């Protein structure tokens, strides 16, 4: 599927998958699971490995959807000013915006 697609499709799909994974597991674990596989696949597709690394690391740092994604999410939830539903409601548009900004940055740079 990725052999005929442009390189940006592969990079953005890897970044999106890392973003989804980091909402459920620790970001270091998501990178440790996905990065070796994606770097090998990138080599076959002719995509620069540093682009895959950058896109994966950027999206691993921004889990907005769930409370377990990052410690700041849990801390702000414990303050009582936010509900878990608000994280999810505002996290989906923010995640989409981050992926679009990342794709724009990768295409420009």
N, C-alpha and C positions, 0 to 999 in steps of 0.2 A: 504494500500500500504506500509506503513512504518512498520507494525507489523512484516513482514517477512524479511525486509531489515536489514543490520547491522546498529548499532547506528551511525556510522560516516555519513551515507547517510542522516539521519534525521538532524544531527547537521550542516552539510555542506549545506543542502537545506535551513535551517532556516537562516544561515549566508548569503547565496546568496540572499535570499529574503530581508533581512535587507539591504544588500548592494544596491540592486536595489531600494528599497523604499527610502533610504537616498539620492539618486540622485534627487528625485522629491519632497520630503518633508523634514522638519527639522529632524535631527537625534534623538532628544529627542522624537518627536512625533512617529517616526518609532519604537523606543524601547517601548514606552508606549502602542502602539497598539499591537505589536507582542509578546513581552516578556511574558505577563500573559498567553496568549493562548499557547505559546510553552512550558512554564514551566508545565502547566497542562498536555499537551500531553506527555511531557518527562517523567512525573511521571508514566503514563500508559505504556510507552515503556521501562521503566527501565533505562533511561539515567539520569546521574547525573545532577542536575539542575545547578550546578556551571559551568559545561562545556557549557551548553546552554547560560548561562549568559555571560561567557567570549567570546565565539564566536560571540554573537550578539553585544556586546559592542565594540569589535575590528573592526568588519565590519561597524558599525555605524559611526566610526570616519574617514572613508576613501572614501568619495564620489568623485570620479575622473571624472565622465563623463560629468556632466552638470554644468553650472555656478551657478545655484541656490542651489547646494548641500552643499556648504560650503562658508563661507566668504572669505577665502584665494583664492578660485577660482575666485570670483568676483573682488577681489583686483588686482590679476594678469592680469585678462582680461582688466580691466580699464587702465592698464599701456600701452596697445596698442601693446604689444610684442607678444600676442597670439590671435588666433582666436577661435571662439567657436568650429569649426571643429577640430582644433588641440587638444582641450580638449577631444573630443569624440574619435578621432583617437588614441590617446595615452592612454586614460582612459580604453578602453576595454582590451588591453593586461595587463595593470597594475592591473585591477580588477581580471582578471583570475589568475595572479601570486599571488596576495594576498590571494585568496581563496585556491590555491594549497599550499601555505606556511602555512596557517592556518590549513588545513587538515593534513599536515605533522606534524605540532606542536601538534595537538590534539591527533594524533595516538601515537606519541612518549611520550608525557607527560601523 
